[in-house]
């Protein structure tokens, strides 16, 4: 099993159901896996995971998450964000499986999602 990791940081605000309006510098970490390496000793082209993760999170960077379509039906908690990022990556990346998505709200706290 081969594991690949990329991370991006975004700054967004949100309001959870029972809490105040606030913001975070969210650190979003994506781990994907593959059973075998392809030609050239890679599963993905160099930088493909990071650039795809950046493309996924860019539309939610510097935004109020509660106002965005992906979070209209569910509050934008870090766990819900992790699931959304995982679904977006799975739809865009071929040849790998999503292993885990982590959404860090501080250096010591995160919520994760595993399919």
C-alpha positions as CSV (number, residue, x, y, z in Angstrom):
1,X,0.0,0.0,0.0
2,X,1.3,3.4,-0.9
3,X,0.1,6.6,0.9
4,X,0.3,10.1,-0.4
5,X,-0.3,13.3,1.6
6,X,-1.0,16.9,0.8
7,X,-2.2,19.9,2.8
8,X,-3.6,23.3,2.2
9,X,-4.5,26.1,4.5
10,X,-7.6,28.3,4.2
11,X,-9.1,31.1,6.3
12,X,-12.9,31.0,6.6
13,X,-15.6,31.8,9.0
14,X,-18.5,29.7,10.1
15,X,-21.2,29.4,12.7
16,X,-22.1,26.0,14.2
17,X,-25.6,25.4,15.4
18,X,-25.1,26.3,19.0
19,X,-22.1,28.6,18.8
20,X,-20.9,32.1,18.0
21,X,-19.8,33.3,14.6
22,X,-16.1,32.9,14.4
23,X,-13.2,32.0,12.0
24,X,-10.3,29.7,11.7
25,X,-7.1,29.2,9.7
26,X,-8.2,25.7,8.7
27,X,-5.4,23.3,7.8
28,X,-6.9,20.7,5.5
29,X,-4.9,17.5,5.1
30,X,-5.6,14.8,2.5
31,X,-4.3,11.3,2.6
32,X,-4.8,9.0,-0.4
33,X,-3.7,5.5,-1.0
34,X,-3.0,3.2,-3.9
35,X,-2.1,-0.5,-4.1
36,X,0.5,-0.2,-6.8
37,X,2.8,2.4,-8.4
38,X,2.5,3.1,-12.1
39,X,5.2,3.6,-14.6
40,X,7.9,5.9,-13.3
41,X,7.3,4.9,-9.7
42,X,4.3,7.1,-9.1
43,X,0.6,6.8,-8.9
44,X,-0.1,10.5,-9.4
45,X,1.8,13.0,-11.4
46,X,4.0,15.2,-9.3
47,X,2.0,17.7,-7.5
48,X,-1.4,16.4,-8.7
49,X,-2.8,15.7,-5.2
50,X,-1.7,19.1,-3.9
51,X,-3.0,21.0,-6.9
52,X,-6.3,19.2,-6.9
53,X,-6.7,19.8,-3.1
54,X,-6.0,23.5,-3.8
55,X,-8.7,23.6,-6.5
56,X,-11.2,22.0,-4.2
57,X,-10.7,24.3,-1.2
58,X,-10.1,27.6,-3.1
59,X,-13.8,28.4,-3.5
60,X,-14.3,28.2,0.3
61,X,-11.2,30.2,1.2
62,X,-11.9,33.6,2.7
63,X,-15.7,33.0,2.7
64,X,-18.4,32.5,5.3
65,X,-19.0,28.8,5.0
66,X,-22.7,29.0,6.1
67,X,-23.5,31.0,3.0
68,X,-22.1,28.4,0.5
69,X,-24.1,25.7,-1.2
70,X,-22.2,22.7,0.1
71,X,-23.1,23.7,3.6
72,X,-26.7,24.8,3.3
73,X,-28.2,21.5,4.5
74,X,-25.6,20.7,7.1
75,X,-23.6,23.0,9.4
76,X,-20.1,23.6,8.3
77,X,-18.4,21.8,11.2
78,X,-14.9,20.5,10.6
79,X,-16.2,17.0,10.3
80,X,-18.7,18.0,7.6
81,X,-16.0,20.0,5.8
82,X,-13.8,16.9,5.9
83,X,-16.5,14.7,4.3
84,X,-17.2,17.4,1.6
85,X,-13.5,17.7,0.7
86,X,-13.2,13.9,0.5
87,X,-16.1,13.6,-1.8
88,X,-14.7,16.4,-4.0
89,X,-11.3,14.8,-4.2
90,X,-12.7,11.3,-4.9
91,X,-14.6,12.7,-7.9
92,X,-11.5,14.4,-9.3
93,X,-8.7,11.9,-8.7
94,X,-8.3,8.7,-10.6
95,X,-6.1,5.8,-9.5
96,X,-6.2,6.5,-5.8
97,X,-8.6,6.0,-2.9
98,X,-9.3,8.6,-0.2
99,X,-7.8,7.2,3.0
100,X,-8.6,10.2,5.4
101,X,-9.3,13.9,5.3
102,X,-8.4,16.0,8.4
103,X,-9.6,19.5,9.0
104,X,-7.4,21.2,11.7
105,X,-8.8,24.1,13.6
106,X,-5.8,24.6,15.8
107,X,-2.3,23.0,16.1
108,X,-3.8,20.5,18.5
109,X,-7.4,19.8,17.3
110,X,-8.9,18.4,14.2
111,X,-11.9,16.5,12.9
112,X,-11.4,13.7,10.3
113,X,-13.4,11.7,7.8
114,X,-12.6,8.3,6.4
115,X,-14.8,6.7,3.8
